[in-house]
Amino acid sequence: MPERPASLTIFGASPSPAVVTVTTASPGQRFVRAARSAAVLWAFAVGFVFVPGLHFVLVPTFLILGAVAGLRQLRGTEVVSGVHGTCPRCGREQDFTAGNRLAPSWMLDCPACHNTLTLTLESESVPSGLTPRA
């Protein structure tokens, strides 16, 4: 599993280094993830069939959201399997919740101090098809 350097930042504190572990999902794994995402949202659509009045809006919405979520999961070849680093606010070295698709940056929560951190991949480790978010 390849590891990529990253940094954790929060307003008012200096950035701290982090390591992001990435796994490449096989087509079968991607299909299972996509089917699971779509099935959860489609189950909500089935449940909303019995809500009078709102079912005209909620059922089609959840059917469309299920298809979109499934397609997004199907496209994600690289998945973050682990994030390890030191929180720049509280200074605690820890493993953070993972499971996101690989992106140039995303938000993480520190379980120790409950602050929202921004994790940013180092520039040389960002895949060519991704552009950083502002």
Secondary structure as GFF3:
##gff-version 3
##sequence-region A 1 134
A	DSSP	beta_strand	3	10	.	.	.	ID=ss1
A	DSSP	beta_strand	13	24	.	.	.	ID=ss2
A	DSSP	alpha_helix	27	47	.	.	.	ID=ss3
A	DSSP	three_ten_helix	48	50	.	.	.	ID=ss4
A	DSSP	alpha_helix	55	75	.	.	.	ID=ss5
A	DSSP	beta_strand	78	86	.	.	.	ID=ss6
A	DSSP	beta_strand	93	96	.	.	.	ID=ss7
A	DSSP	beta_strand	105	109	.	.	.	ID=ss8
A	DSSP	beta_strand	116	121	.	.	.	ID=ss9
A	DSSP	three_ten_helix	123	125	.	.	.	ID=ss10
###
